Amino acid sequence: MAARKMDVDYAIKPEAVTPAIPTSEWPLLLKNYDKLLVRTGHFTPIPAGCTPLKRDLKSYVSSGVINLDKPANPSSHEVVAWMKRILRVEKTGHSGTLDPKVTGCLIVCIDRATRLVKSQQGAGKEYVCVIRLHDKIPGGEAQFARALETLTGALFQRPPLISAVKRQLRIRTIHESKLYEFDNDRHLGVFWVSCEAGTYIRTLCVHLGLLLGVGAHMQELRRVRSGAMDEKDGMVTLHDVLDAQWMLDNNRDESYLRRVIRPLESLLCSYKRIVVKDSAVNAVCYGAKLMIPGLLRFEAGIEIHEEVVLMTTKGEAIAIGIAQMSTVELSTCDHGVVAKVKRCIMERDLYPRKWGLGPVALEKKKLKSDGKLDKYGRPNEKTPSKWNAEYKDFNAPLDGSEPTPATPATPAAIAAAPVNGSSPPAPTPAAPAEEEDEKKRKRHDGETPEERAERKRRKKEKKEKKEKRKSKQAAKSDDESD
């Protein structure tokens, strides 16, 4: 029996048989997985996480996105609020506001996927627009097509009066435009336009009218693509979402809801991919930089400072990162930082912690438990001299990079201070204004740029109200004195 066991080769051998499904048909981030460049083939899979399409329903919904066909009349915020109520979720967000009368593609992100809203709001958009001219044009369709072609590239735009934003002059880029149809007798034209996020098609129509010399305005508008999704990409209506939720509640059939909601990874298919070892996943979720030892595969054509998606071997998105090495460096370097985390997507502790398991880390943990290091791992009076001599703390600031904090004066030092019979100087208390500033700084530590901007806006509004109130009171007192 033992001899028979010895004859069996337990190694996984390469096969000449092609896989049942070609990798070009693998889902989401795993598409063309075999085309990725291999850094190493050796890693230990961890039985944690799962393919995005196989998540349990609760996780699937809370990390899902919906490619919604927004109806005319309700605003984008109303539609998103309705979705939140229908699906009974905590948080929803959308990929860019559409005016109430505008229809088409509105990407609704649910719970965990709202972390990707910012990236989708800044992505390119495509529209189909119906324009109404105020008079016939002598050149007909050819003249209109020429005018449309003229208004491509970088254009100056001021938001229309109807928009709820500050009306500042801004530059927006029109990448491409096509004329679909034109009727000179009815003064109507239909055209398609691909543009940068934040472009006002209403303003573009007014500019077209000025260029043609007859005046024009926007009659109808539909968004056909927003970022990574277009109207051919499984678009659903509000009624579809409502019916899918009803089927789950009443018939326990989750298949419709899974068809309506898609995993957040579908928004990241346009990013270049970096595959991370399972043992490094949780460290990245805690904000650690991805280093060379944690790299498994990577895509060709990665440039330094390019946005990439960090993914697991099962096709789950871990984070959006900023590449710190190009493809050439990734294949040749034996150490260094691969990417820093820009936006973490995956929940912490979905994969087990695999850091701090080396011999030095285990010894440090033992010294901390024995009281020979303080709770932060710093040396104290009980620390062995061997540890002080051999251990190097890579997190400690470099010499001269940070000023040493001032030590508080002890009573003995104060007593020793007077020289030549001079009286010791009285300790000067910190100025109350400085203390107040320090408190304010601590209070606002860690706030995001958006929160800071919102705080400043509220402060400005409060100040303006106060000034108005003062001016009113001054005017009233002047009237009374008259």
C-alpha positions as CSV (number, residue, x, y, z in Angstrom):
1,M,0.0,0.0,0.0
2,A,2.9,2.4,1.0
3,A,4.7,1.5,-2.2
4,R,1.6,2.2,-4.3
5,K,1.3,5.7,-2.6
6,M,4.9,6.5,-3.4
7,D,4.2,5.7,-7.1
8,V,1.4,8.3,-7.3
9,D,2.6,11.8,-8.3
10,Y,0.5,14.4,-6.4
11,A,2.0,17.4,-8.3
12,I,-0.4,19.4,-10.5
13,K,0.9,19.0,-14.1
14,P,0.3,21.4,-17.0
15,E,-2.4,20.1,-19.3
16,A,-2.7,20.4,-23.0
17,V,-6.5,20.4,-22.8
18,T,-8.1,23.8,-23.4
19,P,-10.4,25.1,-20.6
20,A,-14.2,24.5,-21.0
21,I,-14.8,28.2,-21.2
22,P,-12.2,30.4,-23.0
23,T,-10.8,33.1,-20.7
24,S,-12.2,35.8,-23.0
25,E,-15.6,34.8,-21.7
26,W,-14.7,34.8,-18.0
27,P,-16.7,37.3,-16.0
28,L,-15.8,40.8,-15.0
29,L,-12.1,41.3,-13.8
30,L,-11.2,37.7,-14.6
31,K,-11.6,38.3,-18.4
32,N,-8.5,37.3,-20.3
33,Y,-6.8,36.3,-17.0
34,D,-4.3,34.1,-18.9
35,K,-3.1,37.2,-20.8
36,L,-1.8,38.9,-17.7
37,L,2.0,38.9,-17.1
38,V,3.0,36.5,-14.4
39,R,5.3,37.7,-11.6
40,T,5.2,34.4,-9.7
41,G,3.1,31.2,-9.8
42,H,3.7,30.3,-6.1
43,F,1.2,31.3,-3.5
44,T,-1.0,29.6,-0.9
45,P,-4.7,30.0,-1.6
46,I,-6.8,31.0,1.4
47,P,-10.4,29.6,1.8
48,A,-11.9,33.1,2.1
49,G,-13.9,35.4,-0.2
50,C,-15.6,34.2,-3.3
51,T,-16.3,35.2,-6.9
52,P,-18.4,38.4,-7.2
53,L,-21.3,36.6,-8.9
54,K,-21.4,33.9,-6.2
55,R,-21.7,36.2,-3.2
56,D,-24.6,35.6,-0.8
57,L,-27.5,37.8,-1.5
58,K,-27.0,40.3,1.3
59,S,-23.3,40.9,0.3
60,Y,-24.3,40.9,-3.4
61,V,-26.8,43.7,-2.9
62,S,-24.7,45.8,-0.6
63,S,-21.8,45.7,-3.1
64,G,-23.9,46.1,-6.2
65,V,-24.6,48.7,-8.9
66,I,-27.7,49.2,-11.0
67,N,-27.7,50.6,-14.6
68,L,-31.0,52.5,-14.3
69,D,-33.0,54.0,-17.1
70,K,-34.0,57.3,-15.4
71,P,-37.6,58.3,-16.3
72,A,-38.5,61.9,-17.2
73,N,-39.8,64.4,-14.6
74,P,-38.3,63.2,-11.2
75,S,-34.9,64.5,-10.3
76,S,-31.9,62.2,-9.9
77,H,-31.9,62.6,-6.1
78,E,-35.6,61.6,-6.0
79,V,-34.9,58.5,-8.1
80,V,-32.0,57.4,-5.9
81,A,-34.1,58.0,-2.7
82,W,-36.8,55.7,-4.2
83,M,-34.2,53.0,-4.9
84,K,-33.0,53.2,-1.3
85,R,-36.6,52.7,-0.1
86,I,-37.4,49.9,-2.5
87,L,-34.2,47.9,-1.8
88,R,-34.2,48.8,2.0
89,V,-30.5,49.6,2.0
90,E,-28.5,52.1,4.1
91,K,-26.9,54.1,1.4
92,T,-27.2,54.9,-2.3
93,G,-25.4,57.2,-4.7
94,H,-25.4,58.0,-8.4
95,S,-22.9,58.6,-11.2
96,G,-23.8,62.2,-12.1
97,T,-26.9,64.3,-11.9
98,L,-29.4,64.4,-14.8
99,D,-31.9,67.2,-15.1
100,P,-35.5,66.3,-14.3
101,K,-36.7,66.2,-18.0
102,V,-33.6,64.2,-19.1
103,T,-33.8,60.4,-19.4
104,G,-31.3,57.6,-19.8
105,C,-28.3,56.0,-18.1
106,L,-28.0,56.7,-14.3
107,I,-25.6,54.4,-12.4
108,V,-27.0,53.8,-8.9
109,C,-24.4,52.5,-6.4
110,I,-25.5,50.7,-3.3
111,D,-23.9,50.7,0.2
112,R,-20.2,49.5,-0.4
113,A,-20.3,50.5,-4.0
114,T,-20.9,54.2,-3.2
115,R,-17.1,54.4,-2.8
116,L,-16.9,54.3,-6.6
117,V,-19.3,57.1,-7.2
118,K,-16.6,59.8,-7.4
119,S,-14.7,57.8,-10.2
120,Q,-17.9,57.4,-12.2
121,Q,-18.9,61.0,-11.8
122,G,-15.7,62.1,-13.4
123,A,-15.9,59.6,-16.3
124,G,-16.9,60.5,-19.8
125,K,-20.5,60.7,-20.9
126,E,-22.5,60.3,-24.2
127,Y,-25.8,61.9,-25.1
128,V,-28.4,61.9,-27.9
129,C,-30.0,65.3,-28.2
130,V,-32.9,66.8,-30.2
131,I,-32.3,70.4,-31.0
132,R,-34.9,72.9,-32.2
133,L,-33.6,75.8,-34.4
134,H,-35.6,79.1,-34.4
135,D,-35.5,79.4,-38.2
136,K,-34.5,77.7,-41.4
137,I,-30.8,77.7,-42.3
138,P,-29.8,78.3,-45.9
139,G,-27.1,75.6,-46.1
140,G,-29.4,72.9,-44.7
141,E,-28.0,69.7,-43.3
142,A,-24.5,70.3,-44.6
143,Q,-24.3,73.7,-42.8
144,F,-25.6,72.1,-39.6
145,A,-23.1,69.2,-39.8
146,R,-20.2,71.7,-40.3
147,A,-21.3,73.8,-37.3
148,L,-21.5,70.6,-35.1
149,E,-18.0,69.7,-36.2
150,T,-16.7,73.2,-35.4
151,L,-17.9,72.8,-31.8
152,T,-15.6,70.0,-30.9
153,G,-12.5,70.1,-28.7
154,A,-12.1,72.4,-25.7
155,L,-15.0,74.9,-25.4
156,F,-15.9,77.7,-23.0
157,Q,-19.2,77.0,-21.2
158,R,-21.2,78.9,-18.6
159,P,-23.8,76.7,-16.8
160,P,-27.4,77.6,-17.8
161,L,-29.7,79.6,-15.5
162,I,-31.7,76.4,-14.7
163,S,-28.7,74.7,-13.2
164,A,-28.2,74.6,-9.4
165,V,-24.5,75.4,-9.6
166,K,-22.4,78.5,-9.5
167,R,-22.4,80.1,-12.9
168,Q,-18.7,80.4,-13.5
169,L,-17.0,80.2,-16.9
170,R,-15.4,76.8,-17.4
171,I,-13.7,74.8,-20.1
172,R,-15.2,71.5,-21.2
173,T,-14.1,69.1,-23.9
174,I,-16.3,67.6,-26.7
175,H,-14.5,64.5,-27.9
176,E,-16.7,63.6,-30.8
177,S,-20.1,64.3,-32.3
178,K,-22.3,62.8,-35.1
179,L,-25.4,64.2,-36.9
180,Y,-28.1,61.5,-36.9
181,E,-30.9,63.4,-38.6
182,F,-31.9,66.9,-39.7
183,D,-35.2,68.4,-40.9
184,N,-34.8,71.9,-42.1
185,D,-38.6,72.5,-42.7
186,R,-39.5,71.5,-39.1
187,H,-36.3,73.2,-37.7
188,L,-35.3,70.0,-35.9
189,G,-32.0,68.1,-35.7
190,V,-30.8,64.9,-33.8
191,F,-27.2,64.4,-33.0
192,W,-25.0,62.3,-30.8
193,V,-22.1,63.7,-28.7
194,S,-19.3,62.2,-26.6
195,C,-18.0,64.6,-24.0
196,E,-16.2,65.2,-20.7
197,A,-18.1,65.0,-17.4
198,G,-19.7,68.4,-16.5
199,T,-20.5,69.4,-20.1
200,Y,-23.8,71.2,-20.6
201,I,-25.6,70.0,-23.7
202,R,-28.2,72.8,-23.2
203,T,-25.4,75.4,-23.5
204,L,-24.0,73.5,-26.6
205,C,-27.4,73.8,-28.3
206,V,-27.5,77.6,-27.6
207,H,-23.9,77.9,-29.0
208,L,-24.9,76.0,-32.2
209,G,-27.8,78.4,-32.7
210,L,-25.5,81.4,-32.3
211,L,-23.0,79.8,-34.8
212,L,-25.7,79.2,-37.3
213,G,-27.1,82.7,-36.8
214,V,-30.7,81.6,-36.2
215,G,-30.8,80.8,-32.5
216,A,-31.6,77.3,-31.0
217,H,-32.5,75.5,-27.9
218,M,-32.5,72.0,-26.6
219,Q,-35.8,70.1,-27.1
220,E,-35.0,66.7,-25.7
221,L,-32.0,64.9,-24.2
222,R,-31.1,61.3,-23.4
223,R,-27.8,60.0,-21.8
224,V,-26.8,56.8,-23.6
225,R,-23.5,56.2,-21.7
226,S,-22.2,57.1,-18.3
227,G,-18.7,56.0,-17.4
228,A,-18.4,52.3,-17.7
229,M,-22.0,51.5,-18.6
230,D,-24.2,52.3,-21.6
231,E,-27.9,51.7,-22.5
232,K,-27.1,48.3,-24.2
233,D,-25.4,47.1,-21.0
234,G,-28.4,45.5,-19.1
235,M,-30.3,48.8,-18.5
236,V,-33.3,48.4,-16.2
237,T,-36.3,50.6,-15.2
238,L,-37.6,51.4,-11.7
239,H,-40.5,49.0,-12.3
240,D,-37.9,46.1,-12.9
241,V,-36.3,46.8,-9.6
242,L,-39.6,47.0,-7.8
243,D,-40.8,43.7,-9.3
244,A,-37.5,42.0,-8.6
245,Q,-37.7,43.0,-4.9
246,W,-41.4,41.9,-4.8
247,M,-40.4,38.4,-6.2
248,L,-37.8,38.1,-3.4
249,D,-40.2,39.1,-0.7
250,N,-43.2,37.0,-1.8
251,N,-41.7,34.1,-3.7
252,R,-38.2,33.9,-2.2
253,D,-36.9,34.1,-5.8
254,E,-33.6,36.0,-5.8
255,S,-32.8,35.4,-9.5
256,Y,-34.5,38.6,-10.7
257,L,-32.8,40.7,-8.2
258,R,-29.4,39.2,-9.2
259,R,-30.2,40.1,-12.8
260,V,-31.1,43.7,-12.0
261,I,-28.2,44.4,-9.7
262,R,-24.6,43.9,-10.9
263,P,-21.4,43.5,-8.9
264,L,-19.4,46.7,-8.4
265,E,-16.5,45.1,-10.3
266,S,-18.4,45.8,-13.5
267,L,-17.5,49.5,-13.1
268,L,-13.8,48.7,-12.9
269,C,-13.3,46.6,-16.1
270,S,-11.7,49.5,-17.9
271,Y,-8.9,49.8,-15.3
272,K,-5.6,48.0,-15.6
273,R,-5.4,45.1,-13.2
274,I,-2.9,44.0,-10.6
275,V,-3.5,40.6,-8.9
276,V,-2.6,40.3,-5.3
277,K,-1.8,37.2,-3.2
278,D,-4.5,36.1,-0.8
279,S,-2.1,36.6,2.2
280,A,-1.6,40.3,1.3
281,V,-5.3,41.2,0.7
282,N,-6.2,42.1,4.3
283,A,-3.1,44.3,4.7
284,V,-4.1,46.3,1.7
285,C,-7.7,46.6,3.1
286,Y,-6.1,48.2,6.2
287,G,-4.3,50.7,4.0
288,A,-0.9,49.1,3.5
289,K,1.0,49.7,0.3
290,L,1.3,46.7,-2.0
291,M,4.9,45.5,-2.1
292,I,6.6,43.2,-4.6
293,P,6.3,40.0,-2.5
294,G,2.5,40.4,-2.6
295,L,2.3,40.6,-6.4
296,L,1.0,37.7,-8.4
297,R,0.1,39.0,-11.9
298,F,-0.1,42.3,-13.6
299,E,-1.3,43.9,-16.8
300,A,0.9,45.1,-19.7
301,G,1.2,48.9,-20.3
302,I,1.0,50.1,-16.7
303,E,2.6,53.6,-16.3
304,I,3.8,55.2,-13.0
305,H,1.1,57.2,-11.2
306,E,-1.7,55.5,-13.3
307,E,-4.9,54.4,-11.5
308,V,-5.1,50.6,-11.3
309,V,-7.4,48.1,-9.7
310,L,-6.0,45.7,-7.1
311,M,-7.9,42.4,-7.3
312,T,-7.8,38.9,-5.8
313,T,-7.3,35.6,-7.6
314,K,-11.1,35.1,-7.4
315,G,-11.8,38.4,-9.3
316,E,-12.9,40.6,-6.3
317,A,-11.8,44.2,-6.3
318,I,-9.8,45.1,-3.2
319,A,-9.0,48.8,-3.9
320,I,-8.3,51.4,-6.5
321,G,-4.6,52.2,-6.3
322,I,-1.9,54.5,-7.8
323,A,0.8,52.5,-9.5
324,Q,4.3,53.3,-8.2
325,M,6.1,51.1,-10.8
326,S,5.7,50.6,-14.6
327,T,5.2,47.2,-16.2
328,V,8.9,46.9,-16.9
329,E,9.9,47.6,-13.3
330,L,7.2,45.2,-12.0
331,S,8.8,42.4,-14.0
332,T,12.4,43.2,-13.1
333,C,12.5,44.6,-9.6
334,D,13.0,42.3,-6.6
335,H,11.8,44.7,-4.0
336,G,9.8,48.0,-3.6
337,V,6.3,49.4,-3.6
338,V,4.0,48.3,-6.4
339,A,1.0,50.6,-5.7
340,K,-0.4,52.8,-2.9
341,V,-4.1,52.6,-2.0
342,K,-6.3,55.5,-3.3
343,R,-9.7,54.1,-2.3
344,C,-10.3,50.9,-0.4
345,I,-13.3,48.9,-1.6
346,M,-13.3,45.6,0.1
347,E,-14.4,45.2,3.8
348,R,-11.6,44.6,6.3
349,D,-11.1,41.1,7.8
350,L,-12.9,39.3,4.9
351,Y,-9.5,37.6,4.4
352,P,-7.5,36.6,7.5
353,R,-4.6,38.8,8.8
354,K,-1.3,37.4,7.6
355,W,1.1,40.0,8.8
356,G,3.2,39.9,12.0
357,L,3.9,36.2,11.6
358,G,7.7,36.4,11.0
359,P,10.3,35.5,13.6
360,V,11.1,39.2,14.5
361,A,7.4,40.1,14.8
362,L,6.7,37.1,17.0
363,E,9.6,38.0,19.3
364,K,8.4,41.6,19.5
365,K,4.9,40.4,20.4
366,K,6.4,38.2,23.2
367,L,8.5,41.1,24.6
368,K,5.3,43.3,24.7
369,S,3.4,40.7,26.5
370,D,6.3,40.3,29.1
371,G,6.3,44.1,29.6
372,K,9.8,44.5,28.1
373,L,8.4,46.8,25.5
374,D,5.6,49.3,25.9
375,K,2.2,48.8,24.3
376,Y,3.4,50.7,21.2
377,G,6.4,48.4,20.8
378,R,8.9,51.1,22.0
379,P,11.8,50.2,24.3
380,N,11.5,50.9,28.0
381,E,13.9,50.3,31.0
382,K,13.3,46.5,30.9
383,T,14.2,46.1,27.2
384,P,17.1,43.7,26.6
385,S,20.3,45.4,25.3
386,K,20.5,42.8,22.5
387,W,17.0,43.9,21.2
388,N,18.1,47.6,21.3
389,A,21.3,46.8,19.4
390,E,19.8,44.6,16.7
391,Y,16.2,45.8,16.1
392,K,15.7,48.6,13.6
393,D,12.3,50.4,13.6
394,F,11.5,51.3,10.0
395,N,8.5,53.4,11.1
396,A,10.6,55.7,13.3
397,P,11.2,59.2,11.8
398,L,14.7,59.8,10.3
399,D,17.3,61.8,12.2
400,G,16.6,65.5,11.7
401,S,13.4,64.9,9.8
402,E,11.2,65.9,12.8
403,P,12.0,68.3,15.7
404,T,12.2,66.5,19.1
405,P,9.2,67.4,21.3
406,A,10.0,69.8,24.1
407,T,10.1,68.0,27.5
408,P,8.1,69.5,30.3
409,A,10.2,71.3,33.0
410,T,10.6,69.3,36.2
411,P,10.6,71.0,39.7
412,A,14.3,70.2,40.0
413,A,15.1,71.9,36.7
414,I,13.2,75.0,37.7
415,A,15.0,75.1,41.1
416,A,18.4,74.8,39.4
417,A,17.5,77.5,36.8
418,P,18.3,80.8,38.8
419,V,21.9,82.0,38.4
420,N,23.7,84.9,40.4
421,G,20.8,85.2,42.8
422,S,18.3,86.1,40.2
423,S,14.7,85.1,40.9
424,P,13.4,82.2,38.8
425,P,11.2,83.3,35.9
426,A,7.5,82.6,36.4
427,P,6.1,79.9,34.0
428,T,4.3,81.6,31.2
429,P,0.9,80.0,30.6
430,A,0.0,79.2,27.0
431,A,-2.0,82.0,25.4
432,P,-5.8,81.2,25.4
433,A,-5.9,82.0,21.6
434,E,-3.2,79.4,20.9
435,E,-5.0,76.8,23.0
436,E,-8.2,77.5,21.1
437,D,-6.4,77.1,17.7
438,E,-4.9,73.8,18.9
439,K,-8.3,72.6,20.0
440,K,-9.8,73.6,16.6
441,R,-7.0,71.8,14.7
442,K,-7.6,68.6,16.7
443,R,-11.3,68.8,16.2
444,H,-10.9,69.0,12.4
445,D,-8.2,66.4,12.1
446,G,-8.9,63.6,9.6
447,E,-11.7,65.4,7.7
448,T,-12.0,64.9,4.0
449,P,-11.6,67.8,1.5
450,E,-15.4,67.6,0.8
451,E,-16.2,67.9,4.6
452,R,-13.8,70.8,4.9
453,A,-15.4,72.6,1.9
454,E,-18.9,72.0,3.4
455,R,-17.7,73.3,6.8
456,K,-16.2,76.4,5.3
457,R,-19.4,77.0,3.2
458,R,-21.6,76.8,6.4
459,K,-19.2,79.1,8.2
460,K,-19.4,81.7,5.3
461,E,-23.2,81.5,5.2
462,K,-23.3,82.1,9.0
463,K,-21.0,85.1,8.7
464,E,-23.1,86.6,5.9
465,K,-26.3,86.2,7.9
466,K,-24.7,87.9,10.9
467,E,-23.5,90.8,8.8
468,K,-27.0,91.2,7.2
469,R,-28.5,91.2,10.7
470,K,-26.1,93.8,11.8
471,S,-26.7,96.0,8.8
472,K,-30.5,95.8,9.3
473,Q,-30.1,96.8,13.0
474,A,-27.9,99.7,12.0
475,A,-30.4,100.9,9.4
476,K,-33.3,100.5,11.9
477,S,-31.4,102.6,14.5
478,D,-30.7,105.3,11.8
479,D,-34.4,105.5,11.0
480,E,-35.3,105.8,14.7
481,S,-32.7,108.6,15.2
482,D,-34.2,110.5,12.1
